[in-house]
Amino acid sequence: MSFILDIITRVMNLFGDAVFAALSFFSPAVALVTLSAVIGWLMLLIWGWTSNQTAIKEVRNQIAAHLLSTRLFKDNLAVTFRAQRMILWYAMKLMGHSLKPMIIMAVPFVLVMSQIGLRYEFRPFQPGEPIPVTVTLKPLNEQPGSGKSTSAPSIDDKNEPMKNALVAIGSQLKMPGDVTRDRFDPCRAIPERTSDWRLSASAIGEHPLEFGQDDDIVQMPLYVGESLERISSLRGGHWFDRILYSAEASIPPDSAFESIRIVYPSRDTPIFGYKIHWLVTLFVLSIVFALVIKPFTKVHI
Amino acid sequence: MGVERANSLFHTQMHWFRLVMEFKYERLAQKCGTGYSPVPHFCRHRIMLFTIMRILFAILICLSAFSSGCDRATSGQTTSAPAKPAKTPKFKKVLVLGCDGMDPKLVRRLIDEGRMPNFAKLENQGGFKPMETSIPPQSPVAWSNFITGANPGVHGVFDFIHRDFTPTKAANNVQPRPSTSISLPAPTPWSTFTIGNYNFTTSHLNPFAAGAETKLARMGVPFWDYLDERGIPIQMYKLAANYPPSESKHGHMCCLAGMGVPDALASLGTYQHFTTEPRAPIELGGGRRDRLARDFKDGSFVATLRGPKNEFLPTNPRTGEPPDMQKDLRVYRDPVNPCVKIKWTNEGVAGNTIKEVVMNEGEWSDWHEVHFLKTPAGPTLAAMVRFYLQEVSSQRIRLYVSPLNFIPTNSAAVISEPPEFVAEIGEAIGPFYTQGFAESFKARHFNDINDEEYRVQADIVLDESMKMLDYALERYVDGVLFFYFSGTDLQSHIFWWDSDRPHPFRSPEDTRKYFGVIARIYERMDEALGRCMASMGDDTTYIVMSDHGFGNFRRQFGLNTWLRENGYLDSSDDVFSSKTNWANTKAYGLGINGLYVNLKGREALGSVDPADRDALLDEITEKLLAVVDPEEPDVHPIRRVYRSDTTYSGKEKGNAPDLVIGYEKDYRSSWQTGLGHFDKMVISDNKEAWSADHCIAHDLVPGILLCNRRIQLESPALIDVAPSILAEFGIATPKSMEGRSFLPQATGSAP
């Protein structure tokens, strides 16, 4: 499962990198509108290929005809009610015909969305901006080489091994020279199994952060600048993390780290001067573009 | 414009859509054999046009998106101030910089020392004079004088604290209430019902039902009404004595309310202080002390932040009020480093959000949102706080949490006119203190923070104000711009000391050092003026003013105790209570400077016949002026006693205290007097951190008036500022005002 996901996400990442490299000359808002147009067009094409166009055309004609009959025979209640019942019936048939293309489109659509989300959900930090970083260690009994405790220790006894683990592994961070850390970093919350840093970067670019020591080292890039970067705010070990945060590879299962999180700021991509979530913008614009292109493709939707 | 174009195009498109649908009906009718005629030729053109319109519509969307989104989306940030509108001024430009409590003596000294170059420049261009303050010289009174250009008898604000006129016989309707606003309870609902633990009323189901309301109690006509009706723009930031903000009748006034705006608990600012030290929770007037409790499940600490009352929960029979909403903050202490992580959950109807903040010892956090969910189905009250980690070690933690402020972009109360004005400011500059008294002087007063910590906190407030000033200057085109600074007053209350006598608790070095803080704030006011001058240019009339000056507060006078000792007040309790014999009480003190006669027909349990009032007032006045300080027999603590019936004029003067006490310098009323309480001694030392004040005789604490145009009046007063602003726009002093313009009237018509 993990291997397959890894392959898929790698391929998608390469594809996403290529597409966004081509769009790198535009501002994020322009790139999003362009992507919406392309996605709208592709959705329409896939819909045309995968759906039963003849049946859809027939159903839509039937709906339109019954709509017309409600207008023509509005004085005849029996005909009007029958027409409305038939409209409802054909509308459901239309939904049934839509099911297949929607299911087929769902998987590539989610993968494409996740690639766009990697660029539009978060923005890189600005130089000098505070950068919160949180490392979470696995519970002691899941850490490599640990045995399960049989006694019932007190809170402080129970905390001691995790405190040692946090101090030994969870507190190790190597950074490039352009990144500095707060004077008392890290702040460790033993019950949470977390170490928190507040970093600051002075230069634009991709700065590799290296956590852990010896043979248990996990890396995560830190992005500083203004461009559209492929950003995952979390690197985890769960397969679900691999899908949601596909820019980063999974943490190896034999690592003491459960996850590394860099809390990037949300990206605002204003459309018409309003702050709208990129997903809403993409959804609305792609539908608009699909409707615009439809007459040229002769696809029935 | 892009949106308007898009709308217009959309409607055109809808027209064509209808036409084409008609054509489709025809075509279908033909197919279905309903006997309709074949497709007319002109309809084909319509289809082509429709398609072209679709394409144009899509292109328009793209262009609009590009034009509106390109610039800001590139950086992904929206915190920069909006660009200054490229408009040509239509009206004159007038700036009024209000520096609360700025003292003319210190300004003179700093100008002479060359430390306030912009003030000096203004003085050279126009003039600098002490400005007569209000009677009494309290900020709500003084700023109301400024706003209305009239005396307190017109605007009805006589003190920070007024009598509550609500008739409650048991307490002789002498409960204190804030002077500038009145809270009105929600009307009694038609019916109530319970779901689970929550009480609902029919008002909760009716979105149009009237709820509890706060009303502006300041009367009189504000000066901006005269400008507003002439279409002259007015922008005011943090204006005092205008909460809730008065309405702009013609839509040309924007105002962010300042002093008087409450926190989310509806108090004037209630901070919370948590420590691991074993101590009982305590409620202070303006603060709460609580213990950080260790959670024995995981070893972290829990701080329970208390929010506003939850009106959906059953009323506590003991207190008669619903319980507070609460929020558990989990505090994790680092095992080695002096830092903590604070974590909490913001509940919402749609889902929960986990919030975290990591702090080092001695660090102030940014603003963080705290949400209180009143019932599982809503509503949610959103507020924001700043944390200050005072101390953390293996032994103990001390954590200060600021009062719960409203979130500017999502304010739970209307604190600006128009209501969205505060959100616009918040969008541009980020969150800021919305409560009127932003400086945490209560925490300093109760010794939960020290001098240095207070200075740092007050500087944060000042930095936020400077940021807001930059925004105001970016937005300003013409008309009146008013900007208020509170730090000159609230830092002076703590740090001012210009006497050779020893400070109540500071060493001489610290006294000098912290008095130097005031000078530094004055320099920052000079910097603020410099920014205004650079942005607004030479064609602007600049007025820098303060509402009063400052003096030391070394000794306190217990007015109610004096009245009791002299047989005017009969109470065996230390507060007005059932043990107060009102039948034998002739006068009582309430508010910082107020003395009221227990008058028959006015007070519910009045004892003094109106015919005897004048004689009684003369007698009390004579005795008060004759009081001497037992420790300094040559000093009279009371310099002046003002009779309100001769000092004030206007239809509100009947609500004024009968006497207003004007204390001598170094003296003020005691801390107990304000709320109608008693002291152990009539005169005692003030040992509080609040060691300077201005609520004394008005001639001892004049404010300042600085203008780049010649000040024509010999002794300008606060009530002269509003007529002068109007005069700049050619408006003669209206009848509602008593002041005179200190500037020549520009050409224009009278109102």
Interface residues (C-beta under 8 A of the other chain):
Chain A: S27 P28 A29 V30 L32 V33 A37 N61 A64 A65 L67 L68 R71 L72 R123 P124 Q126 P132 T134 I155 D156 N159 K163 L166 V167 D182 R183 F184 D185 P186 C187 R188 A189 I190 P191 E192 T194 D196 R198 E226 P265 R267 D268 T269 P270 I271 F272 G273 K275 T281 L285 V288 F289 L291 V292 P295
Chain B: G2 V3 A6 K24 Y25 L28 A29 K31 C32 T34 T51 R54 I55 F57 A58 I61 C62 S64 A65 F66 S68 G69 C70 D71 R72 A73 T74 S75 G76 Q77 T78 F296 K297 D298 G299 S300 Y332 D334 P335 V336 N337 P338 C339 V340 K341 K343 E356 V358 N360 E361
